[in-house]
Amino acid sequence: MKSSTFAIIDVETTGGGIAGNRITEICIALLKDGEVVDKYTSLVNPERDIPQHITALTGIDDKMVADAPRFQEVAEKIEEFTKDAIFVAHNVSFDYNVIRGEFRLLGQHYNRKKLCTVRLSRKLIPGHLSYSLGRLCNTINIPHLNRHRAEGDVDATVILFQRLLSLDEDFEMINTFLNPRSKQATLPPHLPAEQIDELPEDAGIYLFKNQKHQVIYAGKAKNIKKRILSHFYDKKTKEYQLGQETHFIDFERTGNELIALLVESEHIRKHYPKFNRAQKWPATTYQIINYENQRGIIQLALSKTKLRHDSVSTFYNRTEATEKLEELCETFKLCPRFCTLQSSSEKCSHYRIKNCEGICEDLETVEEYNQKVQAAMKSLKDNNPSFAIQGKGRTEGEIGFALVVEGQYKGFGFFDRSDAICNIEDYEPFLKLQQASYHTHAIIRSHLKKQGERNLVYFETPLPLSEHRINAMKKSSAGVETENLLANLIGF
């Protein structure tokens, strides 16, 4: 073991989760007998745009990588450089999975023994508050220049690993990490044990894929590794069949359960996995729409149509939509007949709403009535709250969030605790847009019922996220009672 070659590796990427995380820079230092014997560094053209917040972190922009080789042009060099070497990185699962994913896009399988300097550091130099590379280097006086660039991070990791080797001269701890207790007997026949070894014990989602890399099951977990293993321990027919068809496992850390639920829902909606039952069937949505009749009267109605641009509100339950329409009718003294709450074409005769001011009998002018309808529609929009639900991120220094704008779920994201996040515009660079659905509605509603206003940040009603001229908004100091919040959310 002492004569083993170690490949200390770091990659910079575009970000973007499981499928979209492409390499922008890679550095590999080969360590033998405790000394660096070779090094390889290269920018990589990721064949996609680099987000601004990634450029702000790494300094790598689209112009820098425009003439850089694509991964397929450096793949052979990486394969040769790391052949017969043990793959070492700080938070090794990230770098290893990104590189493995790049090889997978080329139709190639990449497999190496690997070591994580984060896990080794926790064992060999315990007691530190943080084991991030930057903070650990500061604590134990390791020079760390050119941070968040591949070569700078590799140079620091090399010195860290050399110190770890000096603390484990007999390779007792390293052998423990390289040779974990085998669970081969419980694993599916087509799934390498290495894929289980690299699974994190964090909150997130996981994807089981078949031989063609098609998603056949999407799940969420508070502990990804523990939950995945539970599938393989289960002897039910469905779990056995799932295991027989699983060739690959991907995962994504989310930091907290709320984001895990939302991301799981999106994968089920997008991939329609074979082995998922819950959430596969889309629920019918209802909208309060408005249109002008032949007399010029603005009428309100419920519709199942999902793509109406003149929709006032969208609901995921017909009863709630009807109740909201009745509430508008009564509050603004609208006519039940022109709110389609009765089928009769004569004078309104609703069983409960009795305060119509006579538009159905020509006792009220069309102009006066339409002003009331417009006020009712405006009240729906104005009462839809905008807020972020914050929670744990994927790392100690990160915050995860789910964003709701004017009562509609917009997506999720992560930002560093050191980032200045004051208004809704500040969330945009970190936001991964998602599609709102009945299931995301139910997930957020359930979370609010359980957690109340804890970790909620409110905003005044903003302009649409697609418009860049968003007014700066302060957090609401007044707060809203949870019951009122739920009542005002669209369809909640």
C-alpha positions as CSV (number, residue, x, y, z in Angstrom):
1,M,0.0,0.0,0.0
2,K,2.8,2.4,0.8
3,S,4.0,2.2,-2.8
4,S,0.5,3.0,-4.1
5,T,0.0,6.0,-6.5
6,F,-2.6,8.5,-5.4
7,A,-4.3,10.9,-7.9
8,I,-5.3,14.1,-6.1
9,I,-8.0,15.6,-8.1
10,D,-10.2,18.7,-8.2
11,V,-12.7,19.9,-10.8
12,E,-14.5,23.1,-11.3
13,T,-18.0,22.8,-12.8
14,T,-20.9,24.7,-14.2
15,G,-23.2,23.6,-11.4
16,G,-26.7,22.5,-12.3
17,G,-27.4,19.3,-10.4
18,I,-27.1,15.7,-11.5
19,A,-27.6,16.0,-15.2
20,G,-26.2,19.4,-16.0
21,N,-23.0,19.6,-14.0
22,R,-20.2,19.8,-16.6
23,I,-16.5,20.3,-16.0
24,T,-14.9,23.7,-16.7
25,E,-11.4,22.9,-15.3
26,I,-9.6,19.9,-14.0
27,C,-6.3,19.3,-12.2
28,I,-4.7,16.0,-11.3
29,A,-1.5,15.6,-9.2
30,L,0.1,12.2,-9.0
31,L,1.6,11.4,-5.6
32,K,4.0,8.4,-5.1
33,D,6.0,7.7,-2.0
34,G,4.6,10.9,-0.5
35,E,5.9,13.1,-3.3
36,V,4.3,14.7,-6.4
37,V,5.7,13.0,-9.5
38,D,3.4,14.5,-12.2
39,K,0.7,17.0,-12.6
40,Y,-2.0,17.7,-15.3
41,T,-4.1,20.9,-15.5
42,S,-6.5,22.0,-18.2
43,L,-9.6,24.2,-18.7
44,V,-12.4,22.3,-20.3
45,N,-15.1,23.5,-22.6
46,P,-18.4,22.4,-20.9
47,E,-20.4,22.9,-24.1
48,R,-23.0,25.0,-22.2
49,D,-23.1,28.4,-20.7
50,I,-21.5,29.0,-17.3
51,P,-23.9,30.7,-14.9
52,Q,-22.9,34.1,-13.5
53,H,-22.8,33.0,-9.9
54,I,-20.4,30.2,-10.8
55,T,-18.2,32.7,-12.7
56,A,-18.3,35.0,-9.6
57,L,-17.0,32.1,-7.5
58,T,-14.4,30.6,-9.8
59,G,-13.5,33.4,-12.1
60,I,-14.0,31.0,-15.1
61,D,-16.3,32.5,-17.7
62,D,-17.6,31.4,-21.2
63,K,-14.8,33.4,-23.0
64,M,-12.0,31.5,-21.0
65,V,-13.3,28.1,-22.0
66,A,-14.4,28.9,-25.6
67,D,-11.2,27.5,-27.1
68,A,-10.5,24.9,-24.4
69,P,-10.7,21.2,-25.3
70,R,-14.0,19.4,-24.7
71,F,-14.1,16.6,-22.2
72,Q,-14.0,14.0,-24.9
73,E,-10.6,15.5,-26.0
74,V,-9.1,15.2,-22.5
75,A,-10.8,11.9,-21.4
76,E,-8.0,9.7,-22.6
77,K,-5.4,11.8,-20.7
78,I,-7.5,11.6,-17.5
79,E,-8.0,7.8,-18.0
80,E,-4.2,7.3,-18.4
81,F,-3.3,9.7,-15.6
82,T,-5.5,8.0,-13.0
83,K,-5.1,4.4,-14.2
84,D,-3.9,2.2,-11.4
85,A,-4.1,5.1,-9.0
86,I,-6.4,5.7,-6.0
87,F,-8.7,8.7,-6.6
88,V,-8.3,11.3,-3.8
89,A,-10.3,14.5,-3.4
90,H,-11.7,16.8,-0.8
91,N,-15.3,15.7,-0.7
92,V,-14.4,12.9,-3.2
93,S,-18.0,11.9,-4.1
94,F,-18.5,15.3,-5.9
95,D,-15.4,15.2,-8.0
96,Y,-15.6,11.5,-8.6
97,N,-19.3,11.6,-9.7
98,V,-18.8,14.6,-12.0
99,I,-15.9,12.9,-13.8
100,R,-17.8,9.6,-13.9
101,G,-20.8,11.4,-15.3
102,E,-18.6,13.0,-18.1
103,F,-17.3,9.5,-19.0
104,R,-20.9,8.2,-18.9
105,L,-21.9,10.8,-21.5
106,L,-19.2,9.4,-23.8
107,G,-20.7,5.9,-23.2
108,Q,-17.7,4.8,-21.1
109,H,-17.5,3.4,-17.6
110,Y,-15.1,5.0,-15.2
111,N,-14.3,3.2,-11.9
112,R,-11.5,3.8,-9.4
113,K,-10.8,3.2,-5.7
114,K,-11.2,6.5,-3.9
115,L,-10.4,8.3,-0.7
116,C,-12.0,11.4,0.8
117,T,-9.7,13.8,2.6
118,V,-12.8,15.2,4.4
119,R,-13.6,11.9,5.9
120,L,-9.9,11.1,6.6
121,S,-9.4,14.5,8.2
122,R,-12.4,13.9,10.5
123,K,-10.8,10.7,11.7
124,L,-7.1,11.7,11.8
125,I,-7.4,15.3,12.9
126,P,-10.7,15.4,14.8
127,G,-12.2,18.3,16.7
128,H,-12.3,21.0,14.1
129,L,-15.5,23.1,13.6
130,S,-15.3,22.9,9.9
131,Y,-13.7,20.5,7.4
132,S,-14.2,22.6,4.3
133,L,-10.9,22.9,2.4
134,G,-10.5,26.6,2.9
135,R,-11.3,26.6,6.6
136,L,-9.3,23.5,7.4
137,C,-6.3,24.9,5.6
138,N,-6.6,28.1,7.6
139,T,-6.9,26.2,10.9
140,I,-3.9,23.9,10.4
141,N,-1.7,26.5,8.5
142,I,-1.7,25.0,5.0
143,P,-1.2,27.6,2.2
144,H,-4.2,27.8,0.0
145,L,-3.7,30.1,-2.9
146,N,-6.0,30.6,-5.9
147,R,-9.0,29.2,-4.2
148,H,-11.9,27.8,-6.2
149,R,-9.6,27.0,-9.1
150,A,-8.7,23.4,-9.8
151,E,-4.9,23.7,-9.5
152,G,-5.0,25.9,-6.4
153,D,-7.4,23.5,-4.6
154,V,-5.3,20.5,-5.7
155,D,-2.1,22.0,-4.4
156,A,-3.7,22.6,-1.0
157,T,-5.2,19.1,-0.9
158,V,-1.8,17.6,-1.7
159,I,-0.3,19.2,1.4
160,L,-3.3,18.1,3.5
161,F,-3.0,14.5,2.2
162,Q,0.7,14.4,2.9
163,R,0.0,15.4,6.5
164,L,-2.7,12.7,6.7
165,L,-0.3,10.1,5.4
166,S,2.2,11.1,8.1
167,L,-0.5,10.5,10.7
168,D,-1.4,7.1,9.3
169,E,2.0,5.6,8.6
170,D,0.8,2.0,8.7
171,F,-2.1,2.9,6.4
172,E,-4.5,1.4,9.0
173,M,-7.2,4.1,8.6
174,I,-6.7,4.4,4.8
175,N,-7.1,0.6,4.4
176,T,-10.4,0.9,6.4
177,F,-11.7,3.5,4.0
178,L,-10.5,1.5,0.9
179,N,-11.9,-1.8,2.1
180,P,-15.3,-1.2,3.7
181,R,-17.3,-4.3,4.9
182,S,-18.7,-5.9,1.8
183,K,-22.5,-6.0,1.3
184,Q,-22.3,-7.7,-2.1
185,A,-24.8,-10.4,-1.2
186,T,-27.6,-7.8,-0.7
187,L,-26.9,-5.7,-3.8
188,P,-28.6,-6.0,-7.1
189,P,-26.6,-8.1,-9.6
190,H,-25.9,-5.2,-12.0
191,L,-25.0,-2.6,-9.4
192,P,-21.3,-2.2,-8.5
193,A,-20.6,-2.0,-4.8
194,E,-18.6,1.2,-5.5
195,Q,-21.9,3.0,-6.3
196,I,-23.2,2.2,-2.8
197,D,-19.9,3.2,-1.2
198,E,-20.1,6.7,-2.6
199,L,-23.6,7.4,-1.5
200,P,-23.9,10.2,1.1
201,E,-25.7,10.0,4.4
202,D,-27.4,13.3,3.8
203,A,-30.9,14.5,2.9
204,G,-31.7,14.5,-0.8
205,I,-33.1,12.6,-3.7
206,Y,-31.9,9.5,-5.5
207,L,-32.6,8.0,-9.0
208,F,-32.5,4.3,-9.9
209,K,-31.7,3.9,-13.6
210,N,-31.8,1.0,-16.0
211,Q,-29.2,-0.2,-18.5
212,K,-30.2,2.6,-20.8
213,H,-29.8,5.3,-18.1
214,Q,-33.6,5.8,-18.0
215,V,-35.0,6.7,-14.6
216,I,-37.1,3.9,-13.3
217,Y,-37.6,5.1,-9.7
218,A,-37.2,8.5,-8.0
219,G,-37.2,8.7,-4.2
220,K,-36.4,11.2,-1.4
221,A,-34.7,10.5,1.9
222,K,-33.4,12.1,5.0
223,N,-30.4,9.7,4.7
224,I,-29.8,8.8,1.0
225,K,-27.5,5.8,1.6
226,K,-29.7,4.3,4.4
227,R,-32.9,4.6,2.3
228,I,-31.3,3.1,-0.8
229,L,-30.0,0.1,1.1
230,S,-33.5,-0.4,2.6
231,H,-34.8,-1.0,-1.0
232,F,-32.3,-3.9,-1.4
233,Y,-33.0,-5.4,2.0
234,D,-36.7,-5.5,1.2
235,K,-37.8,-8.8,-0.2
236,K,-41.1,-7.7,-1.7
237,T,-41.6,-8.5,-5.4
238,K,-41.7,-4.9,-6.5
239,E,-38.4,-4.2,-4.7
240,Y,-36.8,-7.3,-6.1
241,Q,-37.8,-6.3,-9.7
242,L,-36.6,-2.8,-9.1
243,G,-33.2,-4.3,-8.0
244,Q,-33.0,-6.5,-11.0
245,E,-33.5,-3.6,-13.4
246,T,-31.2,-1.2,-11.6
247,H,-27.8,-0.6,-13.2
248,F,-26.9,2.9,-12.0
249,I,-27.8,5.2,-9.1
250,D,-27.6,8.9,-9.2
251,F,-28.3,11.2,-6.3
252,E,-28.6,14.9,-5.4
253,R,-28.1,16.4,-2.0
254,T,-30.8,18.9,-1.0
255,G,-29.8,19.7,2.6
256,N,-33.4,19.4,3.9
257,E,-36.5,17.3,3.5
258,L,-38.7,20.1,2.0
259,I,-36.5,20.6,-1.0
260,A,-36.0,16.8,-1.3
261,L,-39.8,16.4,-1.6
262,L,-40.1,19.2,-4.2
263,V,-37.2,17.8,-6.3
264,E,-38.6,14.3,-6.1
265,S,-41.9,15.5,-7.3
266,E,-40.2,17.2,-10.3
267,H,-38.4,14.1,-11.3
268,I,-41.5,12.0,-11.1
269,R,-43.4,14.6,-13.3
270,K,-40.5,14.8,-15.7
271,H,-39.5,11.1,-16.0
272,Y,-42.7,9.3,-15.2
273,P,-40.7,6.4,-13.6
274,K,-41.8,2.9,-14.0
275,F,-41.7,1.9,-10.3
276,N,-43.2,5.1,-8.9
277,R,-46.9,5.0,-8.1
278,A,-47.6,8.1,-6.1
279,Q,-47.7,11.4,-7.9
280,K,-47.7,9.9,-11.4
281,W,-51.2,10.9,-12.2
282,P,-51.6,14.7,-12.7
283,A,-54.4,16.2,-10.7
284,T,-57.0,18.5,-12.4
285,T,-56.4,22.2,-11.8
286,Y,-59.1,24.8,-11.8
287,Q,-58.9,28.4,-12.6
288,I,-61.0,31.5,-12.0
289,I,-61.1,33.1,-15.5
290,N,-62.7,36.3,-16.7
291,Y,-64.2,37.3,-20.0
292,E,-66.5,40.0,-21.4
293,N,-70.0,38.9,-22.6
294,Q,-72.1,40.5,-25.4
295,R,-73.4,43.2,-23.1
296,G,-69.8,44.2,-22.1
297,I,-70.2,42.7,-18.6
298,I,-67.0,41.1,-17.2
299,Q,-68.0,37.6,-16.1
300,L,-66.1,35.3,-13.8
301,A,-66.1,31.5,-14.2
302,L,-64.3,28.3,-13.2
303,S,-62.4,26.4,-15.9
304,K,-60.3,23.3,-16.1
305,T,-58.2,24.8,-18.9
306,K,-54.6,24.9,-17.7
307,L,-53.1,27.4,-20.3
308,R,-55.5,30.3,-20.1
309,H,-53.6,33.6,-20.0
310,D,-56.6,35.5,-18.6
311,S,-56.8,33.3,-15.5
312,V,-57.2,35.2,-12.2
313,S,-56.2,32.3,-10.0
314,T,-55.4,28.7,-10.2
315,F,-56.6,26.1,-7.6
316,Y,-56.0,22.4,-7.2
317,N,-59.4,21.6,-5.7
318,R,-62.8,22.4,-7.3
319,T,-64.5,22.9,-3.9
320,E,-61.9,25.5,-2.8
321,A,-62.1,27.2,-6.2
322,T,-65.9,27.4,-5.9
323,E,-65.7,28.7,-2.3
324,K,-63.3,31.4,-3.4
325,L,-65.5,32.5,-6.2
326,E,-68.5,32.7,-3.9
327,E,-66.4,34.7,-1.4
328,L,-65.5,37.2,-4.1
329,C,-69.1,37.4,-5.3
330,E,-70.4,38.1,-1.7
331,T,-67.6,40.5,-0.7
332,F,-67.7,42.7,-3.8
333,K,-71.5,42.5,-4.2
334,L,-71.2,40.7,-7.6
335,C,-74.1,38.9,-9.3
336,P,-74.1,35.1,-8.9
337,R,-75.5,34.8,-12.4
338,F,-72.5,36.6,-13.9
339,C,-70.1,34.6,-11.7
340,T,-71.6,31.4,-13.2
341,L,-72.8,30.3,-9.7
342,Q,-76.2,29.6,-11.1
343,S,-77.3,28.3,-14.5
344,S,-80.5,30.4,-14.8
345,S,-80.4,33.3,-17.3
346,E,-83.0,35.2,-15.3
347,K,-82.6,37.3,-12.2
348,C,-80.0,35.9,-9.8
349,S,-81.4,33.5,-7.1
350,H,-78.4,32.1,-5.3
351,Y,-79.3,30.1,-2.2
352,R,-76.9,32.1,0.0
353,I,-75.6,35.2,-1.8
354,K,-78.3,37.8,-1.6
355,N,-76.4,41.1,-1.9
356,C,-76.4,41.5,-5.7
357,E,-76.9,45.2,-6.6
358,G,-79.1,44.5,-9.6
359,I,-76.9,44.2,-12.7
360,C,-79.1,41.2,-13.7
361,E,-82.1,43.5,-13.6
362,D,-80.5,46.5,-15.2
363,L,-80.5,48.4,-11.9
364,E,-76.8,48.9,-12.1
365,T,-74.7,50.2,-14.9
366,V,-72.2,47.9,-16.7
367,E,-69.4,50.4,-16.0
368,E,-70.1,50.4,-12.2
369,Y,-70.4,46.6,-12.1
370,N,-67.2,46.1,-14.1
371,Q,-65.3,48.3,-11.6
372,K,-66.4,45.9,-8.8
373,V,-65.3,42.9,-10.8
374,Q,-61.9,44.5,-11.5
375,A,-61.5,45.2,-7.8
376,A,-62.3,41.6,-7.0
377,M,-59.7,40.3,-9.5
378,K,-57.1,42.7,-8.1
379,S,-57.8,41.6,-4.5
380,L,-57.0,38.0,-5.6
381,K,-53.6,39.0,-6.9
382,D,-52.8,41.4,-4.1
383,N,-53.6,38.9,-1.4
384,N,-51.2,36.2,-2.8
385,P,-48.1,36.3,-0.6
386,S,-44.5,36.1,-1.8
387,F,-42.1,34.4,0.5
388,A,-39.0,32.1,0.7
389,I,-38.9,29.0,3.0
390,Q,-35.3,28.7,4.2
391,G,-33.7,25.6,5.6
392,K,-30.4,23.7,5.8
393,G,-28.2,23.6,2.7
394,R,-26.1,20.8,1.4
395,T,-23.1,22.0,3.4
396,E,-22.5,23.7,6.7
397,G,-22.1,27.1,5.1
398,E,-25.1,26.9,2.8
399,I,-28.8,27.8,3.0
400,G,-31.4,26.0,0.9
401,F,-34.7,27.7,0.0
402,A,-38.0,27.2,-1.8
403,L,-39.5,30.3,-3.4
404,V,-43.2,31.2,-3.7
405,V,-44.1,34.3,-5.7
406,E,-47.6,35.7,-5.6
407,G,-48.9,32.4,-4.2
408,Q,-47.2,30.2,-6.9
409,Y,-44.2,27.9,-6.3
410,K,-41.3,29.0,-8.5
411,G,-38.5,26.7,-7.6
412,F,-35.6,26.1,-5.2
413,G,-32.0,26.8,-4.8
414,F,-29.0,27.3,-2.5
415,F,-26.8,30.2,-1.5
416,D,-23.9,30.7,0.8
417,R,-24.5,32.0,4.3
418,S,-22.1,34.8,3.6
419,D,-24.1,36.1,0.5
420,A,-26.1,39.3,1.0
421,I,-29.7,38.1,0.4
422,C,-32.1,41.0,1.2
423,N,-34.9,41.0,-1.4
424,I,-36.5,38.7,-3.8
425,E,-34.2,39.8,-6.7
426,D,-31.3,38.5,-4.7
427,Y,-32.7,34.9,-4.9
428,E,-32.8,34.9,-8.7
429,P,-29.2,34.0,-9.5
430,F,-29.5,30.9,-7.2
431,L,-33.0,29.9,-8.3
432,K,-33.6,26.7,-10.2
433,L,-37.0,27.3,-11.9
434,Q,-39.5,24.5,-11.4
435,Q,-43.1,23.8,-12.6
436,A,-45.8,24.3,-10.0
437,S,-48.3,21.4,-9.7
438,Y,-50.9,19.9,-7.5
439,H,-48.1,17.9,-5.8
440,T,-45.8,20.9,-5.1
441,H,-48.9,22.7,-3.8
442,A,-49.6,19.8,-1.4
443,I,-46.0,19.6,-0.3
444,I,-45.7,23.3,0.6
445,R,-49.1,23.4,2.2
446,S,-48.2,20.4,4.4
447,H,-44.9,22.0,5.3
448,L,-46.6,25.3,6.3
449,K,-49.1,23.4,8.4
450,K,-46.4,21.5,10.3
451,Q,-43.8,24.3,10.6
452,G,-45.9,27.5,10.6
453,E,-43.9,30.6,9.9
454,R,-40.6,29.3,11.1
455,N,-37.8,30.0,8.6
456,L,-40.1,32.1,6.4
457,V,-39.0,35.3,4.8
458,Y,-41.8,37.5,3.4
459,F,-41.7,40.0,0.6
460,E,-44.0,42.7,-0.7
461,T,-45.7,41.7,-3.9
462,P,-43.0,41.7,-6.6
463,L,-43.0,42.1,-10.4
464,P,-42.9,38.8,-12.3
465,L,-39.6,37.0,-12.0
466,S,-39.1,37.1,-15.8
467,E,-38.8,40.9,-15.6
468,H,-35.4,42.1,-14.5
469,R,-36.6,45.5,-13.3
470,I,-37.7,44.2,-9.9
471,N,-38.1,46.7,-7.2
472,A,-36.0,46.2,-4.1
473,M,-38.2,44.9,-1.3
474,K,-37.7,44.6,2.4
475,K,-38.7,41.7,4.6
476,S,-42.1,42.1,6.0
477,S,-41.8,43.0,9.7
478,A,-45.5,42.5,10.4
479,G,-45.7,38.8,9.6
480,V,-48.8,36.9,8.8
481,E,-50.6,34.3,10.9
482,T,-50.1,30.8,9.4
483,E,-53.8,30.3,8.9
484,N,-54.2,33.5,7.0
485,L,-51.1,32.7,4.9
486,L,-52.6,29.3,3.9
487,A,-55.9,30.9,3.1
488,N,-54.3,33.5,0.8
489,L,-52.0,31.1,-1.2
490,I,-53.3,30.3,-4.6
491,G,-55.1,27.0,-4.3
492,F,-53.6,26.4,-0.8
